[in-house]
Amino acid sequence: MKRTNRLRAPIQTLEQIAVTVLSAWLMSSAVMNLVHRRTADYFSLSYAGLSGTLPLLLLFLGLTGLLLWTAPALDEYVGADPYSRILYLSWLIFSTGVLWRLDYEIPSVTHLMVNLTAFILAREIHRSSWNGGPLGDRILTLAGGLLLIRNVWVVPWSGLGESLANYLGVETGILFPLLLAWLGLAVIFGVLLARRRILPRTVGAVWGVAAAVFLIQAILLGRILYARVESLSTPTYDFNLFAQMFHNLAETLQPVTTLERNMPLSHFKVHLSPIYYLLLPFYLVFRSPAALNVFQAMVVASGVFPLVLILRQRQLNRMIQGILCGVFLVSTPLITSNFYDLHENCFLVPILLWLIWFIEKRSNLGLAVMTLLTLSVKEDAVIYLWALAAFMILDRRMVRQGLAMLGVSGLYFMGAVRYLNEFGDGAMTDRFHSLISVPQWSLLSVPFAVWRNPGFILSQIYREDKLPYLIQMLAPLGFLPLLTRRLSRWVLLVPFLLMNLMVDYQYQFDIRFQYNYGSYILLFYLAILFLSDQDSLTTPEPASLKPSRLTGLLLAGALASGYLFSGLHLLDYEQYPALLRTEAASLSVMKEALAEIPDSASVLASDFLTGALSQRKELYDLSYNVTPTGYFPADYIVVDLRPVYKGDHEKLVPRFLTDGYVIKTQLDQQLLILKSPTAGD
């Protein structure tokens, strides 16, 4: 009778239901992997569509019902929390099938990281096993350990080293010294963290650290971004077109540019980004493209201020607040995402952090304002709002606010996509083409593909070229975002997976491009949530407490990783300030020659010179405008002759001369300016 009652015991929480459903999904997918074990290309888009859906659905529903019925009665056999045991077992079964299907090249390294994360998350099971707990816990611990050993065995470690070296742009032989440097930095930071006297003890000291972080990061980034513009090293895509757009904004309040699509067109017909109007007053003061780039550095660095407010709201002690300000300072994604110059995504750093603070404060007005500001950044920024809305509903129990955020952002996204498709250049859904298994469903088929064949999704994430990116996104946070055991918080990982790791578009998983800001901020918040769950860190008396040994090691590793990775990238981009010094005279002569072209004249120019010529209505890029059949009949044509940037543009000069253009200015190894015979002075 007792057992019958236990079988009829209800599921207690929504999270337990979610865990059970997730377990059934992994188990049913594992069965499908086994059925198709002889299908070589099963982990491909062709097996993520409608074909084969019915057997998977029936199996999934059957396992879901079975687990929901039996899970409450299993605690006497597998421990106090049967739901986490079932989930871990499901992962072990699924992961084993995935591991056997991998070709034992670089992707198995990423799978090892995932398996190690799962093993760490199951630490309560291992602790129970070590303390002589139920037999089920001991079996799970043994199985998890054996899976890790098998995974380690198939990793091609030599290939890993070569891949990382290529990505970082260094010789393979320097990897070992870099590893030693990382260990040395970790030890140094560990010792410094242990000396609590150097860490802030008062609220004022924390704000002082935040102000220092803002200044240091803004200066480090600002000088490089300024030098890129002033050394004539910014390309049309994605900076010089914005320089022209801001000139037109200042003149007419219209975000029109001729560079972006090779014709006069509002940028808002490519991306809906009214957030740029916040930069307009700053531009009106300085009227300089370089100022725009510098201001981006300040926007990103300003995120440290709402960060401190979040840390205080989470009641982390002042010692940890100071450490996390340091982590923010050296966060590689926040440093390197600036390197491809101005982009609207930079606003995601402060706006999302302010939004998170208002979530913590449960401020409806703040949530409304920051939701609207996030939507104004870009149409695809809704993915961050959806993740935070799901977090609010599942973890914070802010159901009304979360549903409101979902509703508003969902309606805006549908309206924005329709506007771009009907009146603009079209929504850029092609970046997700590798995940669209049912073409007629468009983006809606992406979540279906995830459910239909999670092994295929993992094969996208486990690609060789994504591993260094994955490390540089997580290591500066000490991999803390992966250590939380609350499933309701894992929804914050969705933008990182969807926007950066699951796609084929190479720039979205390149650490030096602008698609990392939003994902990284949510990862940072996950790290904060994990730390705030540690009782020893949530106290206003940092003088008497310090992180646990493991937490301290992870934070020291985070600082070391951020310092090392960011330092390498900053050194690489030091070439631009150096170029300003070594080529000062040459650059001055080039700028004087360009300044002689009247502002009212139309210009056709090489890629890296359109920025210096951007303060005019009609400006076109040689690379995109000139075709075998014709080109825009500009008043002036400017050809870049610098060996690094000239490309094959000078091959076009005879054609221009034949068409009647005459040489106005010629600077050897610098530039050539041609003038139309019909152009005025």
C-alpha positions as CSV (number, residue, x, y, z in Angstrom):
1,M,0.0,0.0,0.0
2,K,2.8,2.4,0.8
3,R,4.5,1.9,-2.6
4,T,1.1,2.5,-4.4
5,N,0.7,5.8,-2.5
6,R,4.1,6.8,-3.4
7,L,3.5,6.1,-7.1
8,R,0.5,8.3,-6.9
9,A,2.3,11.2,-5.2
10,P,2.1,14.4,-7.3
11,I,4.9,16.2,-8.9
12,Q,5.6,19.1,-6.5
13,T,7.1,21.9,-8.6
14,L,7.2,23.2,-12.1
15,E,11.0,22.8,-12.1
16,Q,10.6,19.1,-11.4
17,I,8.2,18.8,-14.3
18,A,10.7,20.6,-16.5
19,V,13.5,18.4,-15.4
20,T,11.4,15.3,-16.1
21,V,10.4,16.5,-19.6
22,L,14.0,17.3,-20.4
23,S,15.1,13.9,-19.3
24,A,12.5,12.2,-21.5
25,W,13.7,14.3,-24.4
26,L,17.3,13.3,-24.0
27,M,16.4,9.6,-23.6
28,S,14.1,9.6,-26.7
29,S,16.8,11.4,-28.7
30,A,19.3,8.8,-27.5
31,V,17.1,6.0,-28.8
32,M,16.8,7.7,-32.2
33,N,20.6,8.1,-32.3
34,L,20.8,4.3,-31.7
35,V,18.3,3.5,-34.3
36,H,20.2,5.5,-36.9
37,R,23.6,4.4,-35.7
38,R,24.5,3.3,-39.2
39,T,23.4,6.5,-40.8
40,A,26.6,8.4,-41.3
41,D,25.1,11.8,-41.8
42,Y,22.4,11.6,-39.1
43,F,23.8,14.6,-37.3
44,S,22.9,16.9,-40.2
45,L,20.1,19.4,-41.1
46,S,18.4,16.8,-43.4
47,Y,17.6,14.8,-40.2
48,A,16.3,17.7,-38.3
49,G,13.1,18.2,-40.3
50,L,9.6,16.7,-40.4
51,S,10.7,13.3,-41.5
52,G,10.9,10.9,-38.5
53,T,9.0,13.2,-36.3
54,L,6.1,10.8,-35.4
55,P,8.2,8.0,-33.9
56,L,10.3,10.5,-31.9
57,L,7.1,12.3,-30.7
58,L,5.4,9.1,-29.6
59,L,8.6,7.9,-27.8
60,F,9.0,11.3,-26.2
61,L,5.4,11.4,-24.9
62,G,5.6,7.9,-23.7
63,L,8.8,8.4,-21.7
64,T,7.5,11.7,-20.4
65,G,4.4,10.0,-19.0
66,L,6.4,7.1,-17.6
67,L,8.9,9.3,-15.8
68,L,6.3,11.7,-14.5
69,W,4.4,8.7,-13.0
70,T,7.4,6.9,-11.5
71,A,9.8,9.7,-10.5
72,P,8.1,10.5,-7.1
73,A,8.6,6.9,-5.9
74,L,12.3,6.6,-6.7
75,D,13.8,8.6,-3.8
76,E,14.2,5.5,-1.6
77,Y,16.3,3.8,-4.4
78,V,18.4,6.7,-5.8
79,G,18.5,9.4,-3.2
80,A,16.6,12.4,-1.9
81,D,16.3,14.1,-5.3
82,P,15.2,11.5,-8.0
83,Y,14.6,14.2,-10.6
84,S,18.3,15.2,-10.8
85,R,19.3,11.6,-10.9
86,I,17.0,10.9,-13.8
87,L,18.3,13.9,-15.7
88,Y,22.0,12.9,-15.1
89,L,21.3,9.4,-16.2
90,S,19.5,10.7,-19.3
91,W,22.5,12.9,-20.2
92,L,25.0,10.0,-19.7
93,I,23.0,7.8,-22.1
94,F,22.6,10.6,-24.7
95,S,26.2,11.8,-24.4
96,T,27.6,8.3,-24.8
97,G,25.8,8.0,-28.1
98,V,27.0,11.4,-29.2
99,L,30.6,10.6,-28.3
100,W,30.6,7.4,-30.4
101,R,29.3,9.3,-33.4
102,L,32.0,12.0,-33.3
103,D,34.9,11.5,-35.6
104,Y,37.4,11.9,-32.7
105,E,38.8,15.2,-33.9
106,I,38.7,18.6,-32.3
107,P,34.9,18.6,-31.6
108,S,35.5,15.9,-28.9
109,V,37.3,18.5,-26.9
110,T,34.2,20.6,-26.6
111,H,32.2,17.5,-25.7
112,L,34.7,16.8,-23.0
113,M,34.1,20.3,-21.6
114,V,30.3,19.7,-21.6
115,N,30.7,16.3,-20.0
116,L,33.0,17.7,-17.3
117,T,30.4,20.4,-16.7
118,A,27.7,17.8,-16.3
119,F,29.9,15.8,-13.9
120,I,30.5,18.9,-11.8
121,L,26.8,19.8,-11.7
122,A,26.1,16.3,-10.4
123,R,28.4,16.9,-7.5
124,E,25.6,16.1,-5.0
125,I,25.3,12.7,-6.5
126,H,29.0,12.1,-6.2
127,R,29.1,13.4,-2.6
128,S,26.3,10.9,-1.8
129,S,28.2,8.1,-3.5
130,W,31.4,8.9,-1.6
131,N,29.5,8.9,1.7
132,G,28.0,5.5,1.1
133,G,24.7,6.6,-0.4
134,P,22.2,4.5,-2.4
135,L,23.5,2.1,-5.0
136,G,22.0,4.2,-7.8
137,D,24.2,7.1,-6.9
138,R,27.3,5.0,-6.9
139,I,26.4,3.6,-10.3
140,L,25.8,7.1,-11.7
141,T,29.2,8.3,-10.3
142,L,31.0,5.4,-11.8
143,A,29.3,5.8,-15.2
144,G,30.0,9.5,-15.3
145,G,33.7,8.9,-14.5
146,L,34.0,6.3,-17.2
147,L,32.4,8.5,-19.7
148,L,34.9,11.3,-18.9
149,I,37.8,8.8,-19.2
150,R,36.6,7.7,-22.6
151,N,36.2,11.2,-23.7
152,V,39.7,12.2,-22.6
153,W,41.0,9.1,-24.4
154,V,39.7,10.1,-27.8
155,V,40.7,13.8,-27.7
156,P,43.5,14.6,-30.3
157,W,45.5,16.8,-28.0
158,S,48.1,17.7,-30.6
159,G,45.4,18.9,-33.0
160,L,43.9,21.0,-30.2
161,G,47.2,22.9,-29.8
162,E,47.5,23.6,-33.5
163,S,43.9,24.9,-33.6
164,L,44.3,27.2,-30.6
165,A,47.6,28.5,-32.0
166,N,46.0,29.3,-35.4
167,Y,43.1,31.1,-33.8
168,L,45.3,33.2,-31.5
169,G,47.7,34.0,-34.3
170,V,50.8,32.6,-32.5
171,E,53.2,29.8,-33.2
172,T,52.4,26.4,-31.8
173,G,55.6,26.4,-29.8
174,I,54.5,29.4,-27.8
175,L,51.5,27.7,-26.4
176,F,53.4,26.1,-23.5
177,P,55.0,29.4,-22.4
178,L,51.5,31.0,-22.6
179,L,50.2,28.2,-20.4
180,L,53.0,28.9,-17.9
181,A,52.2,32.6,-18.1
182,W,48.6,31.8,-17.3
183,L,49.5,29.7,-14.3
184,G,51.8,32.4,-13.1
185,L,49.1,35.0,-13.4
186,A,46.6,32.8,-11.6
187,V,49.0,32.3,-8.7
188,I,49.7,36.1,-8.5
189,F,46.0,36.9,-8.6
190,G,45.3,34.1,-6.1
191,V,47.8,35.6,-3.7
192,L,46.4,39.1,-4.1
193,L,42.9,37.9,-3.5
194,A,44.1,36.2,-0.3
195,R,45.5,39.5,0.9
196,R,42.2,41.1,1.8
197,R,43.8,44.4,2.8
198,I,44.1,45.4,-0.8
199,L,40.4,44.9,-1.6
200,P,37.8,47.5,-1.0
201,R,36.3,47.7,2.5
202,T,33.8,50.5,2.1
203,V,31.0,51.4,-0.3
204,G,32.9,54.4,-1.4
205,A,36.0,52.3,-2.1
206,V,33.9,50.0,-4.3
207,W,32.6,53.0,-6.3
208,G,36.2,54.2,-6.5
209,V,37.2,50.9,-8.1
210,A,34.3,51.1,-10.5
211,A,35.4,54.6,-11.6
212,A,38.9,53.4,-12.1
213,V,37.7,50.5,-14.2
214,F,35.6,52.8,-16.3
215,L,38.6,55.1,-17.0
216,I,41.1,52.4,-17.6
217,Q,38.9,50.4,-20.0
218,A,37.7,53.6,-21.8
219,I,41.3,54.7,-22.3
220,L,42.7,51.3,-23.3
221,L,40.0,50.9,-25.9
222,G,39.5,54.6,-26.9
223,R,43.1,55.1,-27.9
224,I,43.0,52.1,-30.2
225,L,39.6,53.0,-31.7
226,Y,40.7,56.6,-32.2
227,A,44.0,55.5,-33.8
228,R,42.1,53.2,-36.2
229,V,40.1,56.1,-37.6
230,E,42.9,58.7,-37.6
231,S,45.3,56.2,-39.4
232,L,42.7,55.7,-42.1
233,S,42.4,52.1,-41.2
234,T,38.6,51.7,-40.8
235,P,36.7,49.9,-43.7
236,T,33.4,50.9,-45.2
237,Y,31.9,47.9,-43.5
238,D,31.2,48.4,-40.6
239,F,32.4,51.9,-39.7
240,N,32.8,54.3,-42.5
241,L,29.1,53.9,-43.5
242,F,28.1,54.9,-40.0
243,A,30.4,58.0,-40.2
244,Q,28.4,59.1,-43.3
245,M,25.2,58.2,-41.6
246,F,26.0,60.5,-38.6
247,H,26.9,63.3,-41.0
248,N,23.4,63.0,-42.5
249,L,21.8,62.7,-39.1
250,A,23.5,65.9,-38.1
251,E,22.3,67.6,-41.3
252,T,18.8,66.2,-41.7
253,L,18.1,63.9,-38.8
254,Q,17.7,61.1,-41.4
255,P,20.0,58.0,-41.0
256,V,20.7,57.9,-44.8
257,T,23.9,56.5,-46.2
258,T,24.9,55.7,-49.8
259,L,27.7,53.4,-48.7
260,E,25.7,50.6,-47.0
261,R,23.7,49.3,-50.0
262,N,25.4,51.2,-52.9
263,M,22.5,53.7,-53.1
264,P,20.8,56.3,-50.9
265,L,19.1,54.3,-48.2
266,S,18.1,54.7,-44.6
267,H,20.1,52.5,-42.3
268,F,16.8,51.7,-40.6
269,K,15.8,49.8,-43.7
270,V,18.7,47.4,-42.9
271,H,18.5,47.4,-39.1
272,L,16.1,49.1,-36.9
273,S,18.5,50.9,-34.5
274,P,17.0,54.2,-33.3
275,I,19.4,53.9,-30.3
276,Y,21.9,55.8,-32.6
277,Y,20.1,59.0,-31.9
278,L,21.6,58.9,-28.3
279,L,25.0,59.4,-29.9
280,L,23.9,62.4,-32.1
281,P,24.4,65.1,-29.4
282,F,27.9,63.8,-28.8
283,Y,28.6,63.9,-32.5
284,L,27.2,67.4,-32.9
285,V,29.7,68.6,-30.4
286,F,32.8,67.0,-32.0
287,R,31.8,66.4,-35.6
288,S,34.4,63.8,-35.9
289,P,34.2,60.1,-36.9
290,A,36.9,59.3,-34.5
291,A,34.8,60.7,-31.7
292,L,32.1,58.1,-32.5
293,N,34.6,55.3,-32.0
294,V,35.9,56.7,-28.8
295,F,32.3,57.1,-27.4
296,Q,31.7,53.4,-28.1
297,A,34.5,52.6,-25.7
298,M,32.9,54.8,-23.1
299,V,29.5,53.2,-23.6
300,V,30.9,49.8,-23.0
301,A,33.0,50.8,-20.0
302,S,30.0,52.5,-18.4
303,G,28.5,49.1,-17.8
304,V,30.6,48.8,-14.6
305,F,28.3,51.2,-12.8
306,P,25.0,49.2,-13.1
307,L,27.2,46.1,-12.4
308,V,28.1,47.5,-9.0
309,L,24.4,48.1,-8.3
310,I,23.6,44.5,-9.2
311,L,26.3,43.2,-6.9
312,R,25.0,45.3,-4.0
313,Q,21.5,44.2,-4.7
314,R,22.6,40.6,-4.6
315,Q,24.3,41.4,-1.2
316,L,27.7,40.2,-2.3
317,N,30.3,41.4,0.1
318,R,32.5,44.3,-0.9
319,M,35.5,42.1,-1.5
320,I,33.7,40.1,-4.2
321,Q,32.3,43.4,-5.6
322,G,35.8,44.6,-6.1
323,I,37.0,41.3,-7.6
324,L,34.1,41.3,-10.1
325,C,34.8,44.9,-11.1
326,G,38.3,43.6,-12.0
327,V,36.8,40.7,-13.9
328,F,34.7,43.3,-15.9
329,L,37.9,45.3,-16.6
330,V,39.8,42.4,-18.2
331,S,36.8,40.6,-19.8
332,T,38.0,39.6,-23.2
333,P,34.7,39.8,-25.0
334,L,34.1,43.3,-23.7
335,I,37.5,44.4,-24.9
336,T,37.7,42.6,-28.3
337,S,34.1,43.2,-29.4
338,N,35.1,46.9,-30.0
339,F,37.9,46.1,-32.4
340,Y,35.7,46.2,-35.5
341,D,34.7,49.8,-34.6
342,L,31.3,51.4,-34.0
343,H,28.2,49.1,-33.8
344,E,24.8,49.5,-32.2
345,N,25.4,46.3,-30.2
346,C,27.8,48.1,-27.9
347,F,24.7,49.7,-26.1
348,L,23.7,46.2,-25.0
349,V,26.4,46.2,-22.3
350,P,25.0,49.0,-20.1
351,I,21.4,48.6,-21.1
352,L,21.2,44.9,-20.3
353,L,23.0,45.5,-17.0
354,W,20.6,48.3,-16.1
355,L,17.7,46.0,-17.1
356,I,19.1,43.2,-14.8
357,W,19.3,45.7,-11.9
358,F,15.7,46.6,-12.4
359,I,14.8,42.9,-12.4
360,E,16.6,42.6,-9.1
361,K,14.9,45.7,-7.8
362,R,11.5,44.6,-9.2
363,S,11.0,48.0,-10.6
364,N,8.2,48.0,-13.2
365,L,9.1,51.5,-14.5
366,G,12.7,50.6,-14.9
367,L,11.8,47.4,-16.7
368,A,9.6,49.2,-19.1
369,V,12.2,51.8,-20.0
370,M,15.1,49.4,-20.4
371,T,12.9,47.0,-22.4
372,L,12.2,49.8,-24.9
373,L,15.8,50.8,-25.0
374,T,16.9,47.2,-25.7
375,L,14.4,47.0,-28.5
376,S,15.8,50.2,-30.0
377,V,19.3,48.7,-30.3
378,K,18.4,46.2,-33.1
379,E,15.6,43.9,-34.1
380,D,17.4,40.7,-33.0
381,A,18.0,42.1,-29.5
382,V,14.7,40.6,-28.6
383,I,16.5,37.3,-28.0
384,Y,18.1,38.7,-24.8
385,L,14.7,40.0,-23.7
386,W,13.1,36.6,-24.2
387,A,15.8,34.9,-22.2
388,L,15.5,37.4,-19.4
389,A,11.7,37.2,-19.5
390,A,11.8,33.4,-19.2
391,F,14.3,33.8,-16.3
392,M,11.9,36.3,-14.6
393,I,9.0,33.8,-14.9
394,L,10.8,30.6,-14.0
395,D,13.3,31.8,-11.4
396,R,12.1,35.1,-10.0
397,R,8.4,34.3,-10.2
398,M,7.8,37.7,-11.8
399,V,5.1,36.2,-14.0
400,R,3.2,39.3,-15.0
401,Q,6.3,41.3,-15.8
402,G,7.9,38.4,-17.7
403,L,4.8,37.8,-19.8
404,A,4.5,41.6,-20.5
405,M,8.2,41.6,-21.6
406,L,7.6,38.6,-23.8
407,G,4.5,40.1,-25.3
408,V,5.9,43.5,-26.0
409,S,9.1,42.2,-27.5
410,G,7.4,39.5,-29.5
411,L,5.0,42.0,-31.1
412,Y,7.8,44.4,-31.8
413,F,9.9,41.6,-33.4
414,M,7.1,40.5,-35.7
415,G,6.4,44.1,-36.7
416,A,10.1,44.8,-37.2
417,V,10.6,41.8,-39.4
418,R,7.5,42.6,-41.5
419,Y,8.7,46.2,-41.9
420,L,12.2,45.1,-43.0
421,N,10.8,42.5,-45.4
422,E,8.2,44.8,-47.0
423,F,9.8,48.2,-46.9
424,G,13.4,47.6,-46.2
425,D,16.3,45.4,-47.3
426,G,14.8,42.3,-45.6
427,A,15.5,40.7,-42.2
428,M,18.8,38.9,-42.1
429,T,17.4,35.4,-41.4
430,D,20.0,33.9,-43.8
431,R,22.5,33.8,-41.0
432,F,20.4,31.0,-39.5
433,H,20.0,29.1,-42.7
434,S,22.0,26.2,-41.4
435,L,19.4,25.7,-38.7
436,I,16.2,26.1,-40.8
437,S,15.2,22.5,-41.4
438,V,11.6,23.4,-42.5
439,P,12.0,26.3,-45.0
440,Q,8.3,27.2,-45.0
441,W,8.5,27.7,-41.2
442,S,11.5,30.1,-41.5
443,L,13.0,30.9,-38.0
444,L,10.3,29.0,-36.3
445,S,11.9,25.8,-37.5
446,V,15.0,26.5,-35.4
447,P,13.5,25.4,-32.0
448,F,11.9,22.5,-33.8
449,A,15.4,21.4,-35.1
450,V,16.7,21.6,-31.6
451,W,14.0,19.2,-30.4
452,R,14.1,17.0,-33.4
453,N,17.8,16.3,-33.4
454,P,19.8,17.7,-30.5
455,G,22.8,15.7,-31.7
456,F,22.8,17.8,-34.9
457,I,22.7,21.0,-32.8
458,L,25.7,19.7,-30.8
459,S,27.6,19.0,-34.0
460,Q,27.1,22.7,-34.9
461,I,28.4,23.8,-31.5
462,Y,31.3,21.4,-31.4
463,R,33.0,22.6,-34.6
464,E,36.7,23.1,-34.5
465,D,36.7,26.8,-35.3
466,K,34.3,27.5,-32.4
467,L,36.4,26.0,-29.6
468,P,38.8,28.9,-29.1
469,Y,35.9,31.3,-29.1
470,L,34.1,29.2,-26.5
471,I,37.1,29.2,-24.2
472,Q,37.6,33.0,-24.6
473,M,34.0,33.6,-23.7
474,L,33.9,31.4,-20.6
475,A,37.4,31.4,-19.2
476,P,37.4,35.2,-18.3
477,L,34.5,34.2,-16.0
478,G,36.2,31.2,-14.6
479,F,33.5,29.0,-16.2
480,L,31.3,30.1,-13.3
481,P,28.2,30.5,-15.6
482,L,28.1,26.7,-16.1
483,L,28.2,25.8,-12.4
484,T,24.7,26.8,-11.3
485,R,22.4,23.8,-10.6
486,R,19.1,25.7,-10.9
487,L,17.6,24.7,-14.3
488,S,15.5,27.9,-14.3
489,R,18.6,29.9,-14.8
490,W,19.9,28.0,-17.7
491,V,17.6,29.9,-20.0
492,L,20.1,32.7,-19.8
493,L,22.5,30.5,-21.9
494,V,20.1,30.4,-24.9
495,P,21.3,33.6,-26.6
496,F,24.9,32.4,-26.3
497,L,24.0,29.1,-27.9
498,L,21.6,30.5,-30.6
499,M,23.3,33.7,-31.5
500,N,26.9,32.6,-31.3
501,L,27.5,28.9,-31.2
502,M,24.7,27.3,-33.3
503,V,25.1,29.5,-36.4
504,D,27.4,29.2,-39.4
505,Y,27.9,32.9,-39.9
506,Q,31.5,33.2,-39.0
507,Y,31.5,36.7,-37.5
508,Q,29.0,35.7,-34.8
509,F,31.5,33.4,-33.2
510,D,34.5,35.6,-33.7
511,I,35.7,37.1,-30.5
512,R,36.8,40.3,-32.3
513,F,33.4,41.2,-33.7
514,Q,30.4,42.9,-32.2
515,Y,28.1,39.9,-31.6
516,N,29.4,39.0,-28.2
517,Y,28.2,41.9,-26.0
518,G,24.7,40.7,-25.1
519,S,25.5,37.0,-24.7
520,Y,28.5,37.8,-22.5
521,I,26.5,40.1,-20.2
522,L,24.0,37.2,-19.6
523,L,26.9,34.9,-18.9
524,F,28.3,37.5,-16.5
525,Y,24.9,37.6,-14.7
526,L,24.9,33.8,-14.4
527,A,28.3,34.0,-12.7
528,I,27.0,36.6,-10.3
529,L,24.0,34.4,-9.5
530,F,26.3,31.4,-8.8
531,L,28.5,33.5,-6.5
532,S,25.5,35.0,-4.7
533,D,24.3,31.5,-3.8
534,Q,27.5,31.0,-1.8
535,D,26.5,32.0,1.8
536,S,30.0,33.0,2.7
537,L,30.0,35.7,0.0
538,T,26.7,37.4,0.9
539,T,27.7,39.6,3.8
540,P,28.5,43.3,4.2
541,E,31.7,42.4,6.3
542,P,34.4,41.5,3.8
543,A,37.2,41.9,6.4
544,S,36.2,38.7,8.2
545,L,35.3,36.5,5.3
546,K,36.8,35.3,2.0
547,P,35.8,33.0,-0.9
548,S,36.0,29.3,-0.5
549,R,39.2,27.7,-1.8
550,L,37.5,26.5,-5.0
551,T,35.7,29.8,-5.6
552,G,38.9,31.7,-5.0
553,L,40.7,29.5,-7.5
554,L,38.0,30.0,-10.1
555,L,38.1,33.8,-9.7
556,A,41.9,33.9,-9.8
557,G,41.7,31.8,-13.0
558,A,39.1,34.2,-14.4
559,L,41.3,37.2,-13.8
560,A,44.3,35.4,-15.3
561,S,42.4,34.3,-18.4
562,G,40.9,37.8,-19.0
563,Y,44.3,39.5,-18.5
564,L,46.1,37.1,-20.8
565,F,43.6,36.9,-23.6
566,S,42.8,40.6,-23.5
567,G,46.5,41.5,-23.3
568,L,47.3,39.4,-26.4
569,H,44.5,41.0,-28.4
570,L,45.4,44.5,-27.2
571,L,49.1,44.0,-28.2
572,D,48.0,42.9,-31.6
573,Y,45.9,46.1,-32.1
574,E,48.7,48.3,-30.8
575,Q,49.8,48.5,-34.4
576,Y,47.3,51.4,-34.9
577,P,48.6,53.8,-32.3
578,A,52.1,52.9,-33.5
579,L,51.0,53.6,-37.1
580,L,49.9,57.1,-36.0
581,R,53.4,57.8,-34.6
582,T,55.5,56.3,-37.4
583,E,53.4,57.5,-40.3
584,A,52.3,60.8,-38.9
585,A,53.8,62.9,-41.8
586,S,52.5,60.6,-44.5
587,L,49.0,60.5,-43.0
588,S,49.0,64.3,-42.6
589,V,49.8,64.8,-46.3
590,M,47.0,62.3,-47.3
591,K,44.4,64.0,-45.2
592,E,45.4,67.5,-46.6
593,A,44.9,66.1,-50.1
594,L,41.5,64.6,-49.2
595,A,40.5,67.8,-47.5
596,E,40.9,69.7,-50.9
597,I,37.9,67.8,-52.3
598,P,34.8,70.0,-51.8
599,D,32.2,68.8,-49.3
600,S,29.5,69.2,-51.9
601,A,31.2,67.0,-54.5
602,S,30.3,63.4,-55.1
603,V,33.1,60.8,-54.5
604,L,33.9,57.3,-55.5
605,A,36.6,56.0,-53.1
606,S,38.6,53.0,-51.9
607,D,37.4,51.1,-48.9
608,F,39.6,52.5,-46.2
609,L,39.4,56.1,-47.4
610,T,35.6,56.5,-47.3
611,G,35.7,57.4,-43.6
612,A,37.8,60.5,-44.2
613,L,35.5,61.5,-47.0
614,S,32.2,60.7,-45.1
615,Q,31.0,64.2,-44.6
616,R,29.1,64.4,-47.8
617,K,25.8,63.1,-49.2
618,E,27.1,61.2,-52.2
619,L,29.9,58.7,-51.5
620,Y,30.4,55.3,-52.9
621,D,32.9,52.5,-52.4
622,L,35.0,51.3,-55.3
623,S,34.8,47.7,-54.3
624,Y,31.0,47.5,-54.4
625,N,30.1,50.2,-57.0
626,V,32.3,49.5,-60.0
627,T,31.1,46.7,-62.2
628,P,32.1,45.6,-65.7
629,T,29.1,47.5,-67.1
630,G,29.4,50.8,-65.2
631,Y,29.9,52.8,-62.1
632,F,28.6,56.0,-60.4
633,P,29.8,59.0,-62.3
634,A,31.3,60.8,-59.3
635,D,32.9,64.2,-59.4
636,Y,36.1,62.7,-57.8
637,I,37.6,59.2,-57.7
638,V,40.0,58.5,-54.8
639,V,42.2,55.4,-55.1
640,D,44.2,54.1,-52.1
641,L,47.8,53.3,-53.1
642,R,49.1,52.2,-49.7
643,P,50.6,48.7,-50.2
644,V,48.5,47.3,-47.3
645,Y,45.2,48.6,-48.4
646,K,45.4,49.2,-52.2
647,G,44.0,45.8,-53.3
648,D,43.4,45.8,-57.1
649,H,41.9,49.3,-57.3
650,E,44.8,50.8,-59.2
651,K,43.9,48.4,-62.1
652,L,40.8,50.5,-62.6
653,V,42.7,53.7,-63.1
654,P,43.3,53.2,-66.9
655,R,39.5,52.7,-67.3
656,F,38.8,56.0,-65.5
657,L,41.4,57.9,-67.5
658,T,39.9,56.5,-70.7
659,D,36.5,57.8,-69.5
660,G,37.8,61.3,-69.3
661,Y,38.9,61.6,-65.7
662,V,42.1,63.6,-65.1
663,I,44.7,63.3,-62.4
664,K,44.3,66.0,-59.8
665,T,46.7,64.7,-57.1
666,Q,49.1,61.7,-57.1
667,L,51.0,60.7,-54.0
668,D,53.3,57.8,-54.5
669,Q,52.5,54.8,-52.3
670,Q,49.7,56.9,-50.7
671,L,46.7,57.9,-52.9
672,L,45.6,59.0,-56.3
673,I,42.8,61.6,-56.8
674,L,41.0,61.8,-60.2
675,K,38.7,64.6,-61.2
676,S,35.8,64.5,-63.6
677,P,36.1,67.1,-66.4
678,T,32.5,68.2,-65.5
679,A,33.2,68.7,-61.8
680,G,33.3,72.2,-60.4
681,D,36.1,73.5,-58.3
